[in-house]
């Protein structure tokens, strides 16, 4: 089964649920499903800042396992993690390697060739 995670709840969602549960399982190869994407909203976007230990680990796993990492464009822009591109849209700034920035249509397009069976919102 393929899943995508949406990290939308404020608080310790990414740092606790992702950092202490999901990420270690992905690193150890025992998560139980194939993760095809992760979308980060609000302060959860800070998890993918360059130099963040959890973000660096996640970037490594995402590259190895082909996991899409995407920040909400407006959330990232408000937190100085994205800037507008002249041709439209946003590009990441100060994030770990491999991060994309966009809105739901961008997420759908990016996952269209590797659609999840379930989307889990945390």
C-alpha positions as CSV (number, residue, x, y, z in Angstrom):
1,X,0.0,0.0,0.0
2,X,1.2,3.5,-0.8
3,X,0.5,6.4,1.5
4,X,1.1,10.2,1.6
5,X,1.3,12.2,4.8
6,X,0.0,15.7,5.3
7,X,1.4,17.4,8.3
8,X,-1.1,20.1,9.1
9,X,-1.7,20.1,12.9
10,X,0.2,22.7,14.8
11,X,2.3,21.8,17.8
12,X,4.6,18.8,17.8
13,X,3.2,17.0,14.8
14,X,6.3,16.8,12.7
15,X,8.9,16.8,15.5
16,X,7.2,14.1,17.5
17,X,5.1,11.9,15.2
18,X,7.4,12.2,12.2
19,X,10.7,12.5,14.1
20,X,10.2,9.9,16.7
21,X,7.8,7.4,15.0
22,X,7.6,7.6,11.2
23,X,11.2,8.6,10.3
24,X,12.9,6.0,12.4
25,X,10.7,3.3,10.9
26,X,11.5,4.6,7.4
27,X,15.2,4.6,8.2
28,X,15.0,1.0,9.5
29,X,12.8,-0.3,6.7
30,X,10.0,-1.4,8.9
31,X,7.3,1.3,8.4
32,X,5.0,-1.2,6.8
33,X,3.8,0.8,3.8
34,X,5.5,2.7,0.9
35,X,5.5,6.4,1.6
36,X,5.2,8.4,-1.7
37,X,4.9,11.9,-0.4
38,X,4.8,14.3,2.5
39,X,3.2,17.8,2.5
40,X,4.0,20.2,5.3
41,X,1.8,23.1,6.5
42,X,2.2,25.9,9.0
43,X,5.1,25.6,11.5
44,X,5.7,22.1,10.4
45,X,7.5,23.6,7.4
46,X,10.4,24.4,9.8
47,X,11.2,20.7,9.9
48,X,12.7,21.0,6.5
49,X,15.1,23.9,7.1
50,X,18.7,23.3,6.1
51,X,20.7,22.1,9.0
52,X,17.7,20.8,11.0
53,X,18.9,17.3,12.1
54,X,15.5,15.7,11.5
55,X,15.1,17.5,8.2
56,X,18.5,16.3,7.0
57,X,17.7,12.7,8.0
58,X,14.3,13.0,6.2
59,X,15.9,14.4,3.1
60,X,18.3,11.5,3.0
61,X,15.5,8.9,3.4
62,X,13.3,10.8,0.8
63,X,16.1,10.7,-1.8
64,X,16.8,7.0,-1.2
65,X,13.1,5.9,-1.2
66,X,11.7,8.4,-3.8
67,X,9.5,10.3,-1.3
68,X,8.2,13.7,-2.4
69,X,8.8,16.4,0.2
70,X,6.6,19.5,-0.4
71,X,6.0,22.7,1.6
72,X,2.8,24.7,1.3
73,X,3.9,27.7,-0.7
74,X,2.1,30.3,1.4
75,X,3.2,28.7,4.7
76,X,6.8,28.5,3.5
77,X,6.8,32.0,2.1
78,X,5.5,33.5,5.4
79,X,8.4,31.7,7.2
80,X,11.1,32.7,4.7
81,X,11.5,29.2,3.4
82,X,10.3,30.1,-0.1
83,X,10.4,33.0,-2.5
84,X,8.4,33.8,-5.6
85,X,9.8,32.8,-9.0
86,X,9.6,35.3,-11.8
87,X,7.7,32.9,-14.0
88,X,5.2,32.2,-11.2
89,X,5.1,29.8,-8.3
90,X,7.7,29.5,-5.6
91,X,11.1,28.0,-5.0
92,X,12.5,26.7,-1.7
93,X,15.0,28.8,0.2
94,X,17.1,27.6,3.1
95,X,15.7,24.1,3.0
96,X,17.2,20.6,2.9
97,X,17.9,19.1,-0.5
98,X,15.1,17.9,-2.6
99,X,12.2,20.0,-1.2
100,X,9.5,21.3,-3.5
101,X,7.1,24.2,-2.8
102,X,3.5,24.4,-4.0
103,X,-0.2,24.2,-3.4
104,X,-2.6,21.3,-3.7
105,X,-2.7,21.3,-7.5
106,X,1.1,21.0,-7.4
107,X,0.9,18.2,-4.9
108,X,-1.6,16.3,-7.1
109,X,0.5,16.8,-10.2
110,X,3.7,15.6,-8.4
111,X,2.0,12.5,-7.1
112,X,0.1,11.7,-10.3
113,X,2.7,9.3,-11.5
114,X,2.9,7.6,-8.1
115,X,-0.5,7.9,-6.5
116,X,-1.0,7.0,-2.9
117,X,-3.8,4.6,-1.9
118,X,-4.4,6.6,1.2
119,X,-3.6,10.1,2.4
120,X,-3.1,10.5,6.2
121,X,-3.4,13.9,7.8
122,X,-1.5,14.4,11.1
